[in-house]
């Protein structure tokens, strides 16, 4: 495995390359390559997830002194959700370097692949932390994650449903659902009451003259509540 391109791309010189080879090893690869000397990247992912969350939380806490806890949580979720991290994996080139089984490698566009790509970013952060310490890991997060904060903030007031989805996926690993609780009024003046759920738990309710309007109202009410 040639890690030179990765070093150049992220601007970090590695000391112990074993950490990075492990970070790029998906568990499916080991099923077909029992001779590979490293374990899978799940332990590094676990560590990197904690480092990433601390770094992002610390930075947005300092940078946004007037924002309340609920909004900070939403911004953090938007920065570190699966879709955002998978985009970073592609930007850095990790998706091309990741060691996968032949079956996993064929599923290049599947939802599972997006999750795998996000996980390898966290594993890389864990590897940097163990190899070079917190400061270098934070440098990586600042360069590839926190540079997107301004864009997240610009979008923050536009689409409450998107923010709620990002929050739910990052915090609870679930996708919110919307269900009609009640319909009333004549056909030309229909009134909808919609419930917003995380799994089976009702988190908020919204009302509107259309399903879309009621869903948006429910999402906005949940953001206010948070």
DORO-686995 format. One line per 3 residues: number of its first residue (from 1); their letters; for each residue x, y, z of C-alpha. Coordinates in Angstrom, 1 decimal. Each point is the difference from the previous one (the first is absolute). Last residue first. Example, Ala and Ser with C-alpha at 12.3 -4.5 7.8 and 13.67 -1.06 7.14 Angstrom:
<nodes>
2 = sa = 13.7/-1.1/7.1 ~ -1.4/-3.4/0.7;
</nodes>
This chain:
<nodes>
226 = xxx = -34.0/21.3/21.1 ~ -3.6/1.2/0.2 ~ 0.6/2.7/-2.6;
223 = xxx = 1.5/-2.6/-2.3 ~ -3.0/-2.3/0.6 ~ -2.5/2.7/-0.8;
220 = xxx = 1.9/0.7/-3.3 ~ -0.2/-3.7/-0.9 ~ -3.8/-0.2/0.8;
217 = xxx = -0.6/3.2/-2.0 ~ 1.9/-1.4/-3.0 ~ -2.1/-3.2/0.2;
214 = xxx = -3.2/2.1/0.1 ~ 1.0/2.0/-3.0 ~ 0.9/-3.1/-2.0;
211 = xxx = -3.3/-1.7/0.9 ~ -2.0/3.0/-1.1 ~ -2.0/2.7/1.7;
208 = xxx = 2.2/-0.2/3.1 ~ 0.5/-1.5/3.5 ~ 3.0/-1.4/1.8;
205 = xxx = 0.6/-2.5/2.7 ~ 3.2/-0.9/1.9 ~ 2.2/-2.9/1.2;
202 = xxx = -2.3/-3.0/-0.3 ~ 2.1/-3.1/0.8 ~ -0.5/-3.0/-2.3;
199 = xxx = 3.4/0.4/-1.8 ~ 0.6/3.7/0.3 ~ -3.5/1.4/-0.8;
196 = xxx = -1.4/3.3/-1.3 ~ -3.8/0.1/0.2 ~ -2.1/1.9/-2.5;
193 = xxx = -3.3/1.9/0.4 ~ -1.5/0.9/-3.4 ~ -2.6/2.5/-0.9;
190 = xxx = -1.8/-0.2/-3.3 ~ -1.5/3.1/-1.5 ~ -1.1/-1.0/-3.5;
187 = xxx = -1.0/-3.5/1.1 ~ -2.0/1.2/3.0 ~ 1.5/0.1/3.5;
184 = xxx = 1.8/-2.6/2.1 ~ 2.9/-2.5/-0.2 ~ 1.7/-1.5/3.1;
181 = xxx = 3.1/-1.8/1.1 ~ 1.7/-0.3/-3.3 ~ 3.4/-1.6/0.4;
178 = xxx = 3.5/1.4/-0.5 ~ 3.2/-2.0/0.3 ~ 3.4/0.9/1.4;
175 = xxx = 3.0/-2.1/-1.1 ~ 2.0/-1.8/2.6 ~ 3.6/-0.1/1.3;
172 = xxx = -1.1/1.8/3.2 ~ 2.3/3.0/0.2 ~ 1.4/0.2/-3.5;
169 = xxx = -3.0/-1.3/-1.9 ~ -2.5/1.9/2.1 ~ 1.9/3.3/-0.2;
166 = xxx = 0.5/-0.3/-3.7 ~ -3.7/-0.7/-0.5 ~ -1.0/2.9/2.3;
163 = xxx = 2.2/2.3/-2.0 ~ -1.4/-1.2/-3.3 ~ -3.6/0.5/1.2;
160 = xxx = 0.8/3.5/1.4 ~ 1.1/1.2/-3.5 ~ 1.0/3.6/-0.4;
157 = xxx = 1.3/1.3/3.3 ~ 3.0/-2.4/0.2 ~ 1.0/0.3/-3.6;
154 = xxx = 2.3/2.9/0.6 ~ 1.2/-1.6/3.2 ~ 1.0/-3.2/-1.8;
151 = xxx = 1.8/2.0/-2.7 ~ 2.0/1.8/2.7 ~ 0.8/-3.2/1.8;
148 = xxx = 1.5/-1.7/-3.1 ~ 3.6/1.0/0.9 ~ -0.6/-1.9/3.3;
145 = xxx = 0.1/-3.4/-1.7 ~ 3.0/-0.2/-2.3 ~ 2.6/2.4/1.3;
142 = xxx = -1.2/0.4/3.6 ~ -0.5/-3.8/0.4 ~ 3.5/-0.7/-1.4;
139 = xxx = 1.6/2.6/2.3 ~ -1.9/-1.5/2.9 ~ 1.6/-3.4/-0.7;
136 = xxx = 3.4/1.7/-0.1 ~ -0.6/1.7/3.4 ~ -1.4/-3.1/1.6;
133 = xxx = 3.0/-2.2/-0.4 ~ 2.3/-1.2/-2.9 ~ -0.5/-3.7/-0.4;
130 = xxx = -2.9/-0.7/2.4 ~ -1.9/3.2/-1.1 ~ 0.8/-0.5/-3.6;
127 = xxx = -1.3/-3.5/0.1 ~ -3.3/1.1/1.7 ~ -0.5/2.7/-2.6;
124 = xxx = 0.6/-2.6/-2.7 ~ -2.6/-2.3/1.6 ~ -2.5/2.8/0.1;
121 = xxx = 0.5/0.6/-3.7 ~ -0.2/-3.8/-0.6 ~ -3.5/0.0/1.6;
118 = xxx = -1.4/2.6/-2.4 ~ 1.2/-2.2/-3.0 ~ -1.6/-3.1/1.6;
115 = xxx = -3.3/1.9/0.5 ~ 0.0/1.1/-3.6 ~ 0.8/-3.5/-1.1;
112 = xxx = -3.0/-1.3/1.9 ~ -2.3/2.4/-1.9 ~ 1.1/-1.5/-3.3;
109 = xxx = 2.0/1.8/-2.7 ~ 3.2/-2.0/-0.1 ~ -1.6/-3.4/0.7;
106 = xxx = 2.7/-1.8/-2.0 ~ 2.6/0.6/2.7 ~ -2.2/-1.6/2.6;
103 = xxx = -0.1/-3.3/-1.9 ~ 3.7/0.0/-0.9 ~ 0.8/0.5/3.7;
100 = xxx = 1.2/3.4/1.0 ~ 3.3/1.9/0.6 ~ -0.7/3.7/-0.1;
97 = xxx = 2.4/1.9/-2.2 ~ -2.5/1.3/-2.6 ~ -2.6/1.0/2.7;
94 = xxx = 2.8/1.7/1.9 ~ 0.6/2.5/-2.8 ~ 0.0/3.1/2.1;
91 = xxx = -3.1/1.6/-1.7 ~ -1.7/-3.4/-0.2 ~ 0.5/-0.7/3.7;
88 = xxx = -1.1/3.6/0.7 ~ -3.3/-0.6/-1.8 ~ -0.5/-3.2/2.0;
85 = xxx = 0.4/2.1/3.1 ~ -2.7/2.4/-1.0 ~ -2.4/-2.8/-1.0;
82 = xxx = 0.5/-1.9/3.2 ~ -0.5/2.9/2.3 ~ 2.9/2.0/1.5;
79 = xxx = -0.5/3.6/-1.1 ~ -3.8/0.0/-0.1 ~ -0.1/-1.7/3.5;
76 = xxx = 2.3/2.8/1.3 ~ -2.3/2.7/-1.3 ~ -3.0/-1.7/1.5;
73 = xxx = 1.7/-0.4/3.4 ~ 1.0/3.6/0.0 ~ -3.6/1.0/-0.8;
70 = xxx = -1.2/-1.9/3.0 ~ 2.6/1.3/2.4 ~ -0.8/3.6/-0.7;
67 = xxx = 2.0/2.2/-2.3 ~ 1.5/3.3/1.2 ~ 3.6/-1.2/0.5;
64 = xxx = 0.2/-1.5/-3.5 ~ 3.8/-0.4/-0.8 ~ 1.0/-1.3/3.4;
61 = xxx = -2.8/-2.6/0.3 ~ 0.4/-0.8/-3.7 ~ 3.6/-0.8/0.5;
58 = xxx = -0.3/-2.1/3.2 ~ -2.8/-2.0/-1.4 ~ 1.8/-0.7/-3.3;
55 = xxx = 3.1/-1.1/1.8 ~ -1.8/-2.1/2.6 ~ -2.2/-1.7/-2.6;
52 = xxx = 3.0/-0.8/-2.2 ~ 2.1/-1.5/2.8 ~ -2.9/-2.1/1.2;
49 = xxx = -0.7/-1.3/-3.5 ~ 3.7/-0.7/-0.5 ~ 0.1/-2.4/2.9;
46 = xxx = -2.9/-2.1/-1.2 ~ 1.2/0.2/-3.6 ~ 3.4/-1.2/1.2;
43 = xxx = -1.6/-3.0/1.6 ~ -2.0/-0.7/-3.1 ~ 2.9/0.1/-2.4;
40 = xxx = 0.5/-3.7/-0.6 ~ 3.0/-1.8/1.4 ~ 3.5/0.1/-1.6;
37 = xxx = 2.4/-2.6/-1.3 ~ -1.9/-1.0/-3.2 ~ 0.6/-3.7/-0.4;
34 = xxx = -3.7/-0.8/0.4 ~ -0.8/2.0/-3.1 ~ -3.5/-1.0/-1.2;
31 = xxx = -1.8/0.3/3.3 ~ 2.4/2.8/1.0 ~ -1.3/2.3/-2.7;
28 = xxx = -3.6/-0.2/1.4 ~ 1.3/1.6/3.3 ~ 0.9/3.2/-1.8;
25 = xxx = 3.7/0.9/0.1 ~ 0.9/3.6/-0.7 ~ 0.5/0.9/3.7;
22 = xxx = 2.2/-3.1/0.4 ~ 2.3/1.2/-2.7 ~ 0.0/3.4/1.7;
19 = xxx = 1.0/-1.3/3.4 ~ 2.7/-2.2/-1.5 ~ 1.5/3.1/-1.6;
16 = xxx = 1.7/1.0/3.2 ~ 1.5/3.5/-0.5 ~ -2.3/1.6/-2.5;
13 = xxx = 0.6/3.4/-1.7 ~ -3.1/2.1/-0.1 ~ -1.1/2.3/-2.8;
10 = xxx = -3.3/-1.7/-0.7 ~ 0.5/-0.6/-3.7 ~ 3.8/-0.5/0.3;
7 = xxx = -0.3/-2.6/2.7 ~ -2.7/-1.8/-1.9 ~ 2.1/0.0/-3.1;
4 = xxx = 2.9/-1.5/1.9 ~ -2.1/-2.8/1.6 ~ 0.9/-2.6/-2.6;
1 = x = -1.4/-3.4/1.1;
</nodes>
